[in-house]
Amino acid sequence: MKNPVSLAIALALLAPVVVSVHASEEATAATEPVATAPEALTRIAATGYHAIYDLAFRHGLWSAEATTLDGRRVDVVVDGVSGAVWAVGSATAPFLTAAQVRQRLVVAGYTQIDDLEFDDGAWEAEARNPSGQRVDLVIHPVTGAVLAETPRGSSSAPAGLLSAAEIRAALEAAGYTQIRDLEYDDDGYWEADARNTQGQRVELRIDPRTGAVLHEERD
């Protein structure tokens, strides 16, 4: 199944955007929050990118792949609070380095920091928190704030996200049956195996805020 934002992407890109070739190389400052997929698509397009796909939202950040006006594929990140748009790898993007992220985690009391890497618009790491618990972390790429802390091996979502029961109810309302292996993954999504409305066995990735299926593929 195609990403559910595909239609929104197509609609958002119908309107022409006039910018300079170099506009998409710089981070854009904004003060308006970006709460929905259409808003994120409009914001990215207005910055000078096109052919946007794989739009995803997690922990307050939108991430996507896009093409610059001179034809290069780049990863972009949109801050859901400020609306700022950054290109991954751009010299002007204010992203923290791995060393800076590690330093901030140490100052915050985290120890045994492992597997620190940049993925899907945010820094991720495994560490031991100030209480001594082994956790998975998602860290804001600019501020260094810990956006999510999930105990290793946990099947529950962090506070403020939908519970397993709520996700199951949303899937059933959407027509999925025989739902099994429902768990909250450390990449910030609910995942499950189920049978879709065509009777096919599929693997699902589900938005932890809305319960919407973001990705479906044959099992």
N, C-alpha and C positions, 0 to 999 in steps of 0.2 A: 504494500500500500504506500502511496506517495505521502510525503510529509504533509500534514494538514494545513500548513501555512502556504502550500504551493499556490493555491488560488489567490490568497491574499497577496502573495508576492507578485503574481501576474497583474493584479489590479493596481497595486501600488506603483508598478513600474510603467503603467500606461501614460502617466503624466510626464511630459518632458522636463528634464532638469538641465539648466544651463549653468555650468561651472567651469573653472579653468582646469587644465589637465593636472595641475599640481595641487588642486584643492583636496583631493582624496589622500594626499600624502601626510596631511597634518591633522592633529587632533582638533575636533571642533568643540568649542565651549557652548554650553547651553544651560538653561535654568529650568526647563520644563521636564517633568518626569515622563518616562516612556513605559506605559503600563501594559500595552497590548501589542500583538504581533503586527497589525497594520501600522501602528505608530512607530514601531522599530524599523519597519521596512521603509516608511516614508522618511525617517530620519537618516537612514543609511543612504538612500537614493539622493536625498538633498545634499549630502556631503560629496557626491560625485561618483558613487559606485553604481554598477548595474549587474545584471545576471546574478542576483542574490539567491542563494539557496542554503539549505540546512540551517535555517534559523532555529535557534533553541534558546530557552530561558532557564536559568537556574541561579538561585541565591542572589537575585537582584541584578544580574547581568544578562544581556542578550549577546549571543555570538552567532556569526554566520560566515559563509564564504562569499566572496564577491569579486567583481572584475573592475579594475581601474579604467579610466578613459583611454589609457595607452595600452590596454589589453593584458595586463598582468593579473593573475589570480592572487588574492590576499585574504587573510582572515581578519575580520573586523569585530570589535567589541563595542557595545553600547551600554553605558551606565544607566540602569533603570531609574535612578534617582535624579541625576543631573541631566541626562540626555546626551552627554558627551560621547563622541564617536572616535575610536582609536583604531589604527591599523597595526596589527601584530607585525613586529619586525621593523616598523618605521622608526627612523632616527628621532622623530618628533614625539613619538608616543611616550607618555610619562610612566611606563611600566617599571616596577621595581625589579631589580636583578635578583637572582637566586640568593646571592650573599646577603642582600638587604632584607629579603623576606626571612631568611634564617635568623638574622640578627633580631628582627622584630619578634619572632616567635620566642627566642631565648629570653628577651626582655620581658615578655608576657608570661614567662614561667614554664614554657614547654621544653622538654628534654628529649634525647634520643630521636632526633628528627631525621627521618629517612625518606627516600623516594620523593624528594622535592622536585616537582616538574610543572611546567606550564601546559595546561590542557583546556580546550574549550573556553578560552577567554579568562581563565583564572589560574592561580597557583594552587597546587595540591600537594599534600604531604601526609606522611604517617608520623606520629609523634606520641610522646607520653605527656598528658596534660598535668597541670599543677597538682591535681589530686592523685596522680600516679596511674591513671587509667590510659590504656593504649587506645588512640583515637585516629580517625581519618579527618583531615582538615581541608577546607576549601578557603582560600585566602584571596582577598580583593587585590587585583593586579596593580593598583595605583596607591591605595591607602595602606595596604598591608593588614587591614582588619580581617579577623577570622569570621568568615561568612557562615560557615557550618562546621560543627564538630560532632562527629558520629562515632560512637563506640565501635571498635572493631568487632565484626561478626554480628552486629545488631540487625534485626529485621524490622525495626520500628523507625519511622521517620522522625526527624527533629520536631520540636514543638512549633506549632503554627502551620504545619502541613497536614494534608489529609491522612487519616489513619488507614490501616489495612482494610478495615471493615468498610470505610467510606469509599476507598478505591474499588473494592469488590462490588459495591452497590452501583458505582458509576459504570463499571464494565458491564454488569448485568443489564443496566438500563440502556446501554448502547447495543445490546444484543449478543454479547459474548457469553459463552457457556463453558462448562467444564474447566473453570478457572483453577489453576494450580501453580505452585511454586511462586506465589506472590511475595515479593520481598523488596525492601528499600535498598537500592544499590548505593555504594559509596560515591558514585558519580553524580548523585543528586536526583535520581529518578526512581519511581516505582517500576518494577519489571515483573512480568508474569507470562506463563504459558496459558493458552486458552483456545477455544474453538470459535471462529468468527461466524458471521451470519451466513456465509456460504458453506459452512461445515468444515472449513479447513483448519488444521492445527497450526497455530501461529505463535510467535514470540512477540511480546508487546513491550513498548516503553511508554510510560504514562506520566503525564505532568502531575507533580505532587501537590500543586496548588489547586488545579481545576478538575483533575480526574480525566482529562482528555487524552486520548491515545495519540502520541506523537509519532510513533513508528510501529509498523506491523510488518513482519516478514514470515514467510513459510517456515515452519519448524522442520 
